Structure formats: structure tokens, C-alpha cells
Amino acid sequence: MSIPILTSAETKKLEAEAKASGTSELDMILSAGEAVFQSIQTIVGEDLPAEVSLAFVCGKGHNGADALAAAILASGAGYSLVAYQIYSTQYDDQVSDLQNRLSKLGHSIHFIKSPVDLPVFHGVNLIIDGLLGTGINRPPEGVVLECIYGMNQSNVHILSIDVPSGINGDKPEQVEHAVKATVTICLGAMKFSSA
């Protein structure tokens, strides 16, 4: 049996087909969040939720939304967590909805606008990398690049969603600055950059 490996364009096409068949974008994000949360539970193993501290590093788009959805589930299960998100003047409706849900659970989101806002990983057991997804088409820069550097220097295990942030989904061999993930969870199908 062969396992399909998708390019960025094929991934977008698959998502468009799912929407056309009646699956909402929010449903896809919540399903992705559930898969990420299950991976978190597998990684932390038998540790009690109260003993585990998670850091979610979220981008502005769908990868960040997947991470926020997983953070909501982690909060409900009793995990200690902190959420960081790249600042934007306008987020998709789905991202805004997830931000509000996480806030109602008592978790403020630390927005990253400048280097002074960069994540701090002291006391964190696992970083969830939802910074960039399969759609990246240029090298990361600015605070995004600094977040990648910070994750790599943290000496904390990293779970990347779909692809490690910074990897181009269609040209994975051309990588200078990317997250050095401990584990990558591929949602929907394998991605060319994670094969």
C-alpha cells in the first residue's frame, strides 16, 4: 500500500474539495486540533496534566488556528499552557473565534509584535510549533525567524504541525532557517517536506 505525499498545491486542493463537500473550515481546524492534542498526550505519556507545561507558538493563519484548537483541548484537560501568536491587525474569523474561546478559558494570548514580545520557554516541557504551515514560499524573517531561533535554542522537545516551520513544502532541501522538530504530525496526508 502506498502512502500519498502531497505538495503545497495538492494540500490546498484537498482542503478545497473538503469544503466543497460540506466540511466547514472551522470543522477542519477543530479536527486538526484534536489530532494535535492526541499527539501531545502521546508525547507526554503518563505525566499528569498538572505536571506538564505546554507552549503553543501560533502563526497568523491556519497552522496557528490548528495550534489554538489544540490549546483549547489541552486547557480543558488540565494542562498548564501559554499561547503566543504572531500579531496581525486582522485575523480570519476562525482564528478570532479560537482566540476568544481560549480567552474564556482563562488564557491570555501573548501577541508577538516585536523582539520584546518573543516567547519564553523557561519551565516548558513541550513546544507546539504552529507558526508556519505548508504554504510558506519564502525564507522566514523578522519576529517569525526569531521565534524559530528561540524554539531551536530552547532545548525543549518540539511538536511541529504539518511541517516544521520554515520548511518550504515544495522545496524542503532548500532550508536554512527552520524549526528542528522532535516530532512532526502530518494532518490529512503526508507532506513532501516531511517524507
GROMACS elastic network, one bead per residue, 0.5 to 0.9 nm:
[ bonds ]
;  ai    aj funct       b0    kb
    3   189     6  0.80605   500
    3   190     6  0.74460   500
    4   189     6  0.66154   500
    4   190     6  0.64011   500
    4   191     6  0.83471   500
    5   189     6  0.65765   500
    5   191     6  0.51327   500
    5   192     6  0.54423   500
    5   193     6  0.88997   500
    5   194     6  0.87965   500
    5   195     6  0.73324   500
    6     9     6  0.78468   500
    6    10     6  0.55134   500
    6    11     6  0.59366   500
    6   169     6  0.86519   500
    6   170     6  0.88747   500
    6   189     6  0.68986   500
    6   190     6  0.62233   500
    6   192     6  0.55510   500
    6   193     6  0.88500   500
    7    10     6  0.51343   500
    7    11     6  0.61749   500
    7    12     6  0.87436   500
    7   134     6  0.82189   500
    7   169     6  0.61806   500
    7   170     6  0.56523   500
    7   191     6  0.62540   500
    7   192     6  0.55996   500
    7   193     6  0.81851   500
    8    11     6  0.50740   500
    8    12     6  0.63493   500
    8    13     6  0.86954   500
    8   134     6  0.55974   500
    8   135     6  0.60326   500
    8   136     6  0.87802   500
    8   168     6  0.85864   500
    8   169     6  0.55412   500
    8   170     6  0.63009   500
    8   191     6  0.77648   500
    8   192     6  0.81329   500
    9    12     6  0.51676   500
    9    13     6  0.62161   500
    9    14     6  0.86895   500
    9   135     6  0.83773   500
    9   170     6  0.87139   500
   10    14     6  0.61460   500
   10    15     6  0.86458   500
   11    14     6  0.51430   500
   11    15     6  0.63221   500
   11    16     6  0.86751   500
   11   134     6  0.80746   500
   11   188     6  0.84188   500
   11   189     6  0.82303   500
   11   191     6  0.80774   500
   12    15     6  0.51076   500
   12    16     6  0.61446   500
   12    17     6  0.86479   500
   12   135     6  0.86928   500
   13    16     6  0.50203   500
   13    17     6  0.61849   500
   13    18     6  0.86556   500
   14    17     6  0.51193   500
   14    18     6  0.62905   500
   14    19     6  0.87862   500
   14   188     6  0.86857   500
   15    18     6  0.50689   500
   15    19     6  0.63379   500
   15    20     6  0.86740   500
   15    25     6  0.84781   500
   15    28     6  0.84662   500
   16    19     6  0.51201   500
   16    20     6  0.61754   500
   16    21     6  0.86771   500
   17    21     6  0.62138   500
   17    22     6  0.88541   500
   17    23     6  0.89019   500
   18    21     6  0.51480   500
   18    22     6  0.66570   500
   18    23     6  0.55439   500
   18    24     6  0.79459   500
   18    25     6  0.87369   500
   18    28     6  0.85435   500
   19    22     6  0.52400   500
   19    24     6  0.56879   500
   19    25     6  0.67834   500
   19    28     6  0.88425   500
   20    23     6  0.71973   500
   20    24     6  0.87867   500
   21    24     6  0.89705   500
   23    26     6  0.83573   500
   23    27     6  0.64020   500
   23    28     6  0.69910   500
   24    27     6  0.51287   500
   24    28     6  0.64715   500
   24    29     6  0.87669   500
   25    28     6  0.51700   500
   25    29     6  0.62905   500
   25    30     6  0.87119   500
   25    94     6  0.77141   500
   26    30     6  0.60751   500
   26    31     6  0.84767   500
   26    94     6  0.60278   500
   26    95     6  0.89942   500
   27    30     6  0.51291   500
   27    31     6  0.60810   500
   27    32     6  0.85225   500
   28    31     6  0.51004   500
   28    32     6  0.61222   500
   28    33     6  0.85639   500
   28    66     6  0.87851   500
   29    32     6  0.50022   500
   29    33     6  0.60769   500
   29    34     6  0.86372   500
   29    62     6  0.74253   500
   29    63     6  0.87061   500
   29    65     6  0.65692   500
   29    66     6  0.53360   500
   29    67     6  0.89380   500
   29    69     6  0.69292   500
   29    94     6  0.83089   500
   30    34     6  0.62277   500
   30    35     6  0.87548   500
   30    65     6  0.86472   500
   30    66     6  0.69923   500
   30    69     6  0.57864   500
   30    70     6  0.79015   500
   31    34     6  0.51206   500
   31    35     6  0.64552   500
   31    36     6  0.87810   500
   31    66     6  0.84319   500
   31    69     6  0.85570   500
   32    35     6  0.51283   500
   32    36     6  0.62361   500
   32    37     6  0.85811   500
   32    66     6  0.57310   500
   32    67     6  0.84678   500
   32    69     6  0.77339   500
   32    70     6  0.78616   500
   32   187     6  0.65069   500
   32   188     6  0.83912   500
   33    36     6  0.50657   500
   33    37     6  0.60438   500
   33    38     6  0.85819   500
   33    65     6  0.81344   500
   33    67     6  0.62995   500
   33    68     6  0.73745   500
   33    71     6  0.78675   500
   33    72     6  0.84944   500
   33    73     6  0.77405   500
   34    37     6  0.50549   500
   34    38     6  0.61931   500
   34    39     6  0.86674   500
   34    66     6  0.86844   500
   34    69     6  0.74106   500
   34    70     6  0.60781   500
   34    73     6  0.73353   500
   35    38     6  0.51489   500
   35    39     6  0.63372   500
   35    40     6  0.87573   500
   35    70     6  0.79881   500
   35   185     6  0.82208   500
   35   187     6  0.76705   500
   36    39     6  0.50475   500
   36    40     6  0.62876   500
   36    41     6  0.87923   500
   36    66     6  0.77382   500
   36    67     6  0.74916   500
   36    69     6  0.86725   500
   36    70     6  0.59233   500
   36   128     6  0.87220   500
   36   159     6  0.86219   500
   36   161     6  0.72795   500
   36   185     6  0.70571   500
   36   187     6  0.85784   500
   37    41     6  0.63329   500
   37    42     6  0.86888   500
   37    67     6  0.88117   500
   37    69     6  0.85264   500
   37    70     6  0.50682   500
   37    71     6  0.76518   500
   37    73     6  0.66961   500
   37    74     6  0.66280   500
   38    41     6  0.51047   500
   38    42     6  0.62837   500
   38    43     6  0.87303   500
   38    70     6  0.87652   500
   39    42     6  0.50015   500
   39    43     6  0.61798   500
   39    44     6  0.87025   500
   39   159     6  0.82681   500
   39   185     6  0.74416   500
   40    43     6  0.51440   500
   40    44     6  0.62150   500
   40    45     6  0.83726   500
   40    70     6  0.88108   500
   40    74     6  0.85480   500
   40   126     6  0.82314   500
   40   128     6  0.83996   500
   40   159     6  0.77501   500
   41    44     6  0.53535   500
   41    45     6  0.58820   500
   41    46     6  0.83537   500
   41    47     6  0.89269   500
   41    74     6  0.89480   500
   42    45     6  0.51191   500
   42    46     6  0.85246   500
   43   126     6  0.86194   500
   43   159     6  0.87442   500
   43   183     6  0.88810   500
   44    47     6  0.59630   500
   44    48     6  0.86124   500
   44    49     6  0.87427   500
   44    52     6  0.76333   500
   44   125     6  0.83714   500
   44   126     6  0.81329   500
   45    48     6  0.85126   500
   46    49     6  0.89168   500
   47    50     6  0.83308   500
   47    51     6  0.65493   500
   47    52     6  0.69467   500
   48    51     6  0.53755   500
   48    52     6  0.68165   500
   48    78     6  0.88208   500
   48    79     6  0.83019   500
   49    52     6  0.52837   500
   49    53     6  0.80596   500
   49    74     6  0.85005   500
   49    77     6  0.69617   500
   49    78     6  0.54690   500
   49    80     6  0.72425   500
   50    53     6  0.78209   500
   50    78     6  0.61267   500
   50    79     6  0.55002   500
   50    80     6  0.63589   500
   51    79     6  0.76024   500
   51    80     6  0.77732   500
   52    79     6  0.60479   500
   52    80     6  0.62310   500
   52    81     6  0.83147   500
   52   124     6  0.76273   500
   52   125     6  0.61189   500
   52   126     6  0.80780   500
   53    79     6  0.64460   500
   53    81     6  0.54075   500
   53    82     6  0.79505   500
   53   123     6  0.70491   500
   53   125     6  0.53307   500
   53   126     6  0.68483   500
   53   127     6  0.89112   500
   54    71     6  0.85676   500
   54    74     6  0.85721   500
   54    79     6  0.72355   500
   54    80     6  0.62184   500
   54    82     6  0.64118   500
   54    83     6  0.84528   500
   54   124     6  0.57379   500
   54   125     6  0.60131   500
   54   126     6  0.51259   500
   54   127     6  0.59354   500
   54   128     6  0.73616   500
   55    71     6  0.88259   500
   55    80     6  0.87728   500
   55    81     6  0.56720   500
   55    83     6  0.58846   500
   55    84     6  0.75910   500
   55   119     6  0.84631   500
   55   120     6  0.87520   500
   55   121     6  0.71535   500
   55   124     6  0.64963   500
   55   125     6  0.80611   500
   55   126     6  0.64025   500
   55   128     6  0.60929   500
   55   129     6  0.85777   500
   56    64     6  0.87542   500
   56    67     6  0.64410   500
   56    68     6  0.74498   500
   56    70     6  0.87579   500
   56    71     6  0.69799   500
   56    81     6  0.74900   500
   56    82     6  0.62977   500
   56    84     6  0.60551   500
   56    85     6  0.81652   500
   56   126     6  0.86657   500
   56   127     6  0.59680   500
   56   129     6  0.64566   500
   56   130     6  0.70735   500
   56   131     6  0.89052   500
   57    64     6  0.74667   500
   57    67     6  0.75167   500
   57    68     6  0.88974   500
   57    82     6  0.87017   500
   57    83     6  0.62156   500
   57    85     6  0.59794   500
   57    86     6  0.82142   500
   57   119     6  0.77680   500
   57   127     6  0.72684   500
   57   128     6  0.60997   500
   57   129     6  0.53135   500
   57   130     6  0.55789   500
   57   131     6  0.58031   500
   57   147     6  0.81494   500
   58    61     6  0.83015   500
   58    63     6  0.70892   500
   58    65     6  0.72707   500
   58    66     6  0.84887   500
   58    67     6  0.61833   500
   58    68     6  0.71502   500
   58    83     6  0.74040   500
   58    84     6  0.59251   500
   58    86     6  0.64796   500
   58   128     6  0.82867   500
   58   129     6  0.68124   500
   58   132     6  0.78840   500
   59    62     6  0.78015   500
   59    63     6  0.64460   500
   59    65     6  0.77679   500
   59    67     6  0.87301   500
   59    84     6  0.85517   500
   59    85     6  0.56635   500
   59    86     6  0.52452   500
   59    87     6  0.82766   500
   59   129     6  0.88246   500
   59   130     6  0.60267   500
   59   132     6  0.58648   500
   59   133     6  0.85407   500
   59   144     6  0.83291   500
   60    63     6  0.77814   500
   60    64     6  0.57926   500
   60    65     6  0.76852   500
   60    85     6  0.69688   500
   60    86     6  0.58625   500
   60    87     6  0.71405   500
   60    88     6  0.67665   500
   60    90     6  0.89105   500
   60    91     6  0.66568   500
   60    92     6  0.83263   500
   60    95     6  0.78388   500
   60   131     6  0.76322   500
   60   132     6  0.83186   500
   61    64     6  0.54219   500
   61    65     6  0.63339   500
   61    66     6  0.89113   500
   61    91     6  0.76510   500
   61    92     6  0.74439   500
   61    95     6  0.74788   500
   61   131     6  0.83669   500
   61   132     6  0.77760   500
   61   133     6  0.81952   500
   62    66     6  0.61779   500
   62    67     6  0.86259   500
   62    92     6  0.87344   500
   62    94     6  0.86389   500
   62    95     6  0.77281   500
   62   130     6  0.85520   500
   62   132     6  0.85379   500
   62   133     6  0.75041   500
   63    66     6  0.51588   500
   63    67     6  0.64619   500
   63    68     6  0.87938   500
   63   129     6  0.86285   500
   63   130     6  0.50054   500
   63   131     6  0.64027   500
   63   132     6  0.60314   500
   63   133     6  0.52965   500
   63   134     6  0.84825   500
   63   161     6  0.68912   500
   63   162     6  0.79661   500
   64    67     6  0.50555   500
   64    68     6  0.62168   500
   64    69     6  0.86611   500
   64    85     6  0.74677   500
   64    86     6  0.87966   500
   64    95     6  0.77602   500
   64   129     6  0.83846   500
   64   131     6  0.58085   500
   64   132     6  0.73666   500
   64   133     6  0.83424   500
   65    69     6  0.61507   500
   65    70     6  0.86166   500
   65    94     6  0.72337   500
   65    95     6  0.53459   500
   65    96     6  0.89121   500
   65    98     6  0.70861   500
   65    99     6  0.86740   500
   65   130     6  0.78305   500
   66    69     6  0.51505   500
   66    70     6  0.63400   500
   66    71     6  0.86875   500
   66    95     6  0.89405   500
   66   130     6  0.70485   500
   66   161     6  0.78959   500
   67    70     6  0.50836   500
   67    71     6  0.61509   500
   67    72     6  0.87577   500
   67    83     6  0.89960   500
   67   128     6  0.70395   500
   67   129     6  0.75234   500
   67   130     6  0.53038   500
   67   131     6  0.85473   500
   67   161     6  0.76898   500
   68    72     6  0.63034   500
   68    73     6  0.88269   500
   68    83     6  0.78297   500
   68    95     6  0.78650   500
   68    98     6  0.62294   500
   68    99     6  0.70947   500
   68   102     6  0.75384   500
   68   130     6  0.84125   500
   69    72     6  0.52483   500
   69    73     6  0.66500   500
   69    74     6  0.88027   500
   69    98     6  0.64681   500
   69    99     6  0.89459   500
   69   101     6  0.89953   500
   69   102     6  0.84429   500
   70    73     6  0.51813   500
   70    74     6  0.61409   500
   70    75     6  0.86180   500
   71    75     6  0.60597   500
   71    76     6  0.85729   500
   71    79     6  0.89713   500
   71    81     6  0.75223   500
   71    82     6  0.85974   500
   71    83     6  0.76701   500
   71   102     6  0.74516   500
   72    75     6  0.51629   500
   72    76     6  0.63343   500
   72    77     6  0.87820   500
   72    98     6  0.79325   500
   72   101     6  0.72349   500
   72   102     6  0.56046   500
   72   105     6  0.77861   500
   73    76     6  0.50600   500
   73    77     6  0.63002   500
   73    78     6  0.88466   500
   74    77     6  0.50843   500
   74    78     6  0.64567   500
   74    79     6  0.54712   500
   74    80     6  0.80033   500
   74    81     6  0.78186   500
   75    78     6  0.51910   500
   75    79     6  0.54161   500
   75    80     6  0.69530   500
   75    81     6  0.71521   500
   75   102     6  0.81169   500
   75   105     6  0.72921   500
   75   106     6  0.89992   500
   75   107     6  0.84714   500
   76    79     6  0.75916   500
   76   105     6  0.80568   500
   81   107     6  0.79440   500
   81   124     6  0.84610   500
   82   107     6  0.72350   500
   82   108     6  0.78442   500
   82   109     6  0.73675   500
   82   110     6  0.80039   500
   83   107     6  0.76626   500
   83   108     6  0.72713   500
   83   109     6  0.51349   500
   83   110     6  0.61848   500
   83   111     6  0.85839   500
   83   119     6  0.87626   500
   84   108     6  0.89299   500
   84   109     6  0.56390   500
   84   111     6  0.57807   500
   84   112     6  0.67982   500
   84   117     6  0.88669   500
   84   118     6  0.81733   500
   84   119     6  0.65610   500
   85    88     6  0.88617   500
   85   109     6  0.67699   500
   85   110     6  0.62628   500
   85   112     6  0.58518   500
   85   113     6  0.89765   500
   85   131     6  0.79608   500
   86   110     6  0.86040   500
   86   111     6  0.57426   500
   86   113     6  0.66451   500
   86   131     6  0.79203   500
   86   143     6  0.79608   500
   86   144     6  0.75083   500
   87    90     6  0.87105   500
   87    91     6  0.89678   500
   87   110     6  0.88605   500
   87   111     6  0.51819   500
   87   112     6  0.52529   500
   87   113     6  0.53575   500
   87   114     6  0.89828   500
   88    91     6  0.64264   500
   88   111     6  0.86242   500
   88   112     6  0.89945   500
   88   113     6  0.82409   500
   90    96     6  0.87278   500
   91    94     6  0.79772   500
   91    95     6  0.59775   500
   91    96     6  0.60359   500
   92    95     6  0.52816   500
   92    96     6  0.63132   500
   92    97     6  0.86365   500
   93    96     6  0.51144   500
   93    97     6  0.60725   500
   93    98     6  0.86672   500
   94    97     6  0.50797   500
   94    98     6  0.62748   500
   94    99     6  0.86365   500
   95    98     6  0.51630   500
   95    99     6  0.61335   500
   95   100     6  0.86583   500
   96    99     6  0.50424   500
   96   100     6  0.62532   500
   96   101     6  0.86942   500
   97   100     6  0.51949   500
   97   101     6  0.62960   500
   97   102     6  0.87848   500
   98   102     6  0.61769   500
   98   103     6  0.84861   500
   99   102     6  0.52651   500
   99   103     6  0.61417   500
   99   104     6  0.87028   500
   99   108     6  0.86130   500
   99   109     6  0.74764   500
  100   103     6  0.50029   500
  100   104     6  0.61756   500
  100   105     6  0.87522   500
  101   104     6  0.51817   500
  101   105     6  0.65752   500
  102   105     6  0.51601   500
  102   106     6  0.68374   500
  102   107     6  0.57646   500
  102   108     6  0.74296   500
  102   109     6  0.81456   500
  103   106     6  0.51867   500
  103   108     6  0.54917   500
  103   109     6  0.74296   500
  104   107     6  0.72509   500
  104   108     6  0.88806   500
  105   108     6  0.88871   500
  110   117     6  0.74418   500
  110   118     6  0.87772   500
  110   119     6  0.82097   500
  111   117     6  0.68999   500
  111   118     6  0.85801   500
  112   115     6  0.75847   500
  112   116     6  0.80812   500
  112   118     6  0.59633   500
  112   119     6  0.79642   500
  112   143     6  0.73698   500
  112   144     6  0.89078   500
  113   116     6  0.80294   500
  113   117     6  0.62913   500
  113   118     6  0.82596   500
  113   143     6  0.73935   500
  114   117     6  0.55693   500
  114   118     6  0.71358   500
  114   142     6  0.83924   500
  114   143     6  0.62894   500
  115   118     6  0.53744   500
  115   142     6  0.85577   500
  115   143     6  0.62547   500
  115   146     6  0.75975   500
  115   147     6  0.89761   500
  116   119     6  0.89257   500
  117   120     6  0.88934   500
  117   143     6  0.89263   500
  118   143     6  0.74711   500
  118   146     6  0.76190   500
  118   147     6  0.65174   500
  118   150     6  0.80910   500
  119   147     6  0.70162   500
  119   150     6  0.74945   500
  119   151     6  0.84474   500
  120   123     6  0.89530   500
  120   124     6  0.86833   500
  120   150     6  0.81837   500
  120   154     6  0.86960   500
  121   124     6  0.53097   500
  121   125     6  0.85217   500
  121   126     6  0.89363   500
  121   127     6  0.80424   500
  121   150     6  0.84389   500
  121   151     6  0.79591   500
  121   154     6  0.64872   500
  121   156     6  0.78213   500
  122   125     6  0.88862   500
  122   154     6  0.81382   500
  124   127     6  0.72359   500
  124   156     6  0.71229   500
  125   156     6  0.63077   500
  125   157     6  0.70081   500
  126   156     6  0.60227   500
  126   157     6  0.52169   500
  126   158     6  0.58761   500
  126   159     6  0.73181   500
  127   151     6  0.75984   500
  127   156     6  0.67858   500
  127   157     6  0.62898   500
  127   159     6  0.61704   500
  127   160     6  0.83209   500
  128   131     6  0.88154   500
  128   157     6  0.87835   500
  128   158     6  0.58852   500
  128   160     6  0.59606   500
  128   161     6  0.74867   500
  129   132     6  0.79723   500
  129   148     6  0.89123   500
  129   151     6  0.84541   500
  129   158     6  0.66768   500
  129   159     6  0.59057   500
  129   161     6  0.61234   500
  129   164     6  0.71975   500
  129   165     6  0.69910   500
  129   179     6  0.80430   500
  129   181     6  0.82411   500
  130   133     6  0.72369   500
  130   159     6  0.87384   500
  130   160     6  0.64550   500
  130   161     6  0.56524   500
  130   162     6  0.85483   500
  130   164     6  0.84929   500
  130   165     6  0.74049   500
  131   144     6  0.76031   500
  131   147     6  0.84403   500
  131   148     6  0.84420   500
  131   160     6  0.86353   500
  131   161     6  0.85177   500
  131   164     6  0.86099   500
  131   165     6  0.59223   500
  131   166     6  0.86451   500
  132   135     6  0.76321   500
  132   136     6  0.67621   500
  132   140     6  0.89743   500
  132   144     6  0.86286   500
  132   161     6  0.85434   500
  132   163     6  0.79864   500
  132   164     6  0.76870   500
  132   166     6  0.66589   500
  132   167     6  0.84954   500
  133   136     6  0.64209   500
  133   161     6  0.73450   500
  133   162     6  0.64504   500
  133   163     6  0.61830   500
  133   164     6  0.77372   500
  133   165     6  0.63733   500
  133   166     6  0.82027   500
  133   167     6  0.83290   500
  133   168     6  0.86261   500
  133   169     6  0.81160   500
  134   137     6  0.86031   500
  134   162     6  0.70219   500
  134   163     6  0.64724   500
  134   165     6  0.84498   500
  134   167     6  0.77453   500
  134   168     6  0.66433   500
  134   170     6  0.82900   500
  134   191     6  0.80012   500
  134   193     6  0.84475   500
  135   168     6  0.73454   500
  135   169     6  0.67624   500
  136   139     6  0.77469   500
  136   140     6  0.82592   500
  136   165     6  0.85086   500
  136   166     6  0.71849   500
  136   167     6  0.73049   500
  136   168     6  0.55548   500
  136   169     6  0.70786   500
  137   167     6  0.88504   500
  137   168     6  0.60204   500
  137   169     6  0.80824   500
  137   170     6  0.85884   500
  138   141     6  0.89133   500
  138   166     6  0.85075   500
  138   168     6  0.74854   500
  139   145     6  0.85019   500
  139   166     6  0.66306   500
  139   167     6  0.82629   500
  139   168     6  0.81556   500
  139   175     6  0.80595   500
  139   176     6  0.79843   500
  139   177     6  0.73419   500
  139   178     6  0.89211   500
  140   143     6  0.87054   500
  140   144     6  0.61052   500
  140   145     6  0.51583   500
  140   146     6  0.89250   500
  140   148     6  0.86446   500
  140   165     6  0.86233   500
  140   166     6  0.60035   500
  140   177     6  0.72096   500
  140   178     6  0.82517   500
  141   144     6  0.57291   500
  141   146     6  0.75864   500
  142   145     6  0.54633   500
  142   146     6  0.64270   500
  142   147     6  0.88175   500
  143   147     6  0.60260   500
  143   148     6  0.85943   500
  144   147     6  0.50926   500
  144   148     6  0.63989   500
  144   149     6  0.87313   500
  144   166     6  0.89469   500
  145   148     6  0.51022   500
  145   149     6  0.62677   500
  145   150     6  0.86311   500
  145   166     6  0.81124   500
  145   177     6  0.73341   500
  145   178     6  0.82846   500
  146   150     6  0.60672   500
  146   151     6  0.86197   500
  147   151     6  0.61722   500
  147   152     6  0.86070   500
  148   151     6  0.52326   500
  148   152     6  0.62595   500
  148   153     6  0.86664   500
  148   165     6  0.72532   500
  148   166     6  0.77498   500
  148   177     6  0.74748   500
  148   178     6  0.63916   500
  148   179     6  0.55078   500
  148   180     6  0.86212   500
  149   152     6  0.51813   500
  149   153     6  0.61664   500
  149   154     6  0.86308   500
  149   177     6  0.78868   500
  149   178     6  0.80924   500
  149   179     6  0.75313   500
  150   153     6  0.51291   500
  150   154     6  0.60631   500
  151   154     6  0.52341   500
  151   155     6  0.78101   500
  151   156     6  0.75752   500
  151   157     6  0.89933   500
  151   158     6  0.76741   500
  151   179     6  0.69412   500
  151   180     6  0.81487   500
  152   155     6  0.68724   500
  152   156     6  0.80684   500
  152   158     6  0.85285   500
  152   178     6  0.85350   500
  152   179     6  0.61294   500
  152   180     6  0.60213   500
  152   181     6  0.82463   500
  153   156     6  0.82187   500
  154   157     6  0.84703   500
  155   158     6  0.89749   500
  156   182     6  0.89612   500
  157   181     6  0.73466   500
  157   182     6  0.56802   500
  157   183     6  0.81465   500
  158   179     6  0.82926   500
  158   180     6  0.75457   500
  158   182     6  0.51104   500
  158   183     6  0.65000   500
  158   184     6  0.83271   500
  159   164     6  0.83155   500
  159   181     6  0.59587   500
  159   182     6  0.60916   500
  159   184     6  0.56041   500
  159   185     6  0.72977   500
  160   163     6  0.60535   500
  160   164     6  0.50818   500
  160   165     6  0.72277   500
  160   179     6  0.79789   500
  160   180     6  0.88221   500
  160   181     6  0.59068   500
  160   182     6  0.78754   500
  160   183     6  0.63173   500
  160   185     6  0.63762   500
  160   186     6  0.87017   500
  161   164     6  0.68347   500
  161   165     6  0.82803   500
  161   183     6  0.88475   500
  161   184     6  0.59182   500
  161   185     6  0.53393   500
  161   186     6  0.65326   500
  161   187     6  0.75709   500
  162   165     6  0.87950   500
  162   184     6  0.63461   500
  162   185     6  0.54576   500
  162   187     6  0.57864   500
  162   188     6  0.89111   500
  162   189     6  0.88937   500
  162   190     6  0.80767   500
  162   191     6  0.71358   500
  162   193     6  0.89936   500
  162   194     6  0.78497   500
  163   166     6  0.82490   500
  163   167     6  0.67297   500
  163   168     6  0.85694   500
  163   169     6  0.75110   500
  163   179     6  0.89879   500
  163   181     6  0.87718   500
  163   184     6  0.63302   500
  163   185     6  0.75877   500
  163   186     6  0.70639   500
  163   191     6  0.73591   500
  163   193     6  0.66109   500
  163   194     6  0.61601   500
  164   167     6  0.60647   500
  164   178     6  0.64720   500
  164   179     6  0.52021   500
  164   180     6  0.68822   500
  164   181     6  0.60046   500
  164   183     6  0.88395   500
  164   184     6  0.68064   500
  164   193     6  0.86161   500
  164   194     6  0.81974   500
  165   168     6  0.85020   500
  165   177     6  0.86968   500
  165   178     6  0.55860   500
  165   179     6  0.53718   500
  165   180     6  0.86517   500
  165   181     6  0.87660   500
  166   175     6  0.72980   500
  166   176     6  0.82471   500
  166   177     6  0.59991   500
  166   179     6  0.64768   500
  167   170     6  0.86045   500
  167   171     6  0.77160   500
  167   172     6  0.56707   500
  167   173     6  0.84433   500
  167   174     6  0.79469   500
  167   175     6  0.60265   500
  167   176     6  0.86076   500
  167   177     6  0.78649   500
  167   178     6  0.58072   500
  167   179     6  0.80534   500
  167   193     6  0.69197   500
  168   171     6  0.52597   500
  168   172     6  0.53097   500
  168   173     6  0.84199   500
  168   174     6  0.75942   500
  168   175     6  0.74296   500
  168   193     6  0.70185   500
  169   172     6  0.60619   500
  169   191     6  0.69660   500
  169   192     6  0.60968   500
  169   193     6  0.50943   500
  169   194     6  0.83651   500
  170   173     6  0.89010   500
  170   191     6  0.87921   500
  170   192     6  0.64572   500
  170   193     6  0.67083   500
  171   174     6  0.57644   500
  171   175     6  0.80481   500
  171   192     6  0.82960   500
  171   193     6  0.72134   500
  172   175     6  0.61979   500
  172   192     6  0.75354   500
  172   194     6  0.81740   500
  173   193     6  0.81773   500
  175   178     6  0.66129   500
  178   181     6  0.87655   500
  180   183     6  0.89527   500
  181   184     6  0.64523   500
  184   194     6  0.75940   500
  185   190     6  0.88325   500
  186   189     6  0.60631   500
  186   190     6  0.55142   500
  186   191     6  0.67650   500
  186   194     6  0.77986   500
  187   190     6  0.72730   500
  187   191     6  0.86048   500
  190   193     6  0.84640   500
  190   194     6  0.68032   500
  190   195     6  0.67819   500
  191   194     6  0.53862   500
  191   195     6  0.64491   500
  192   195     6  0.55336   500
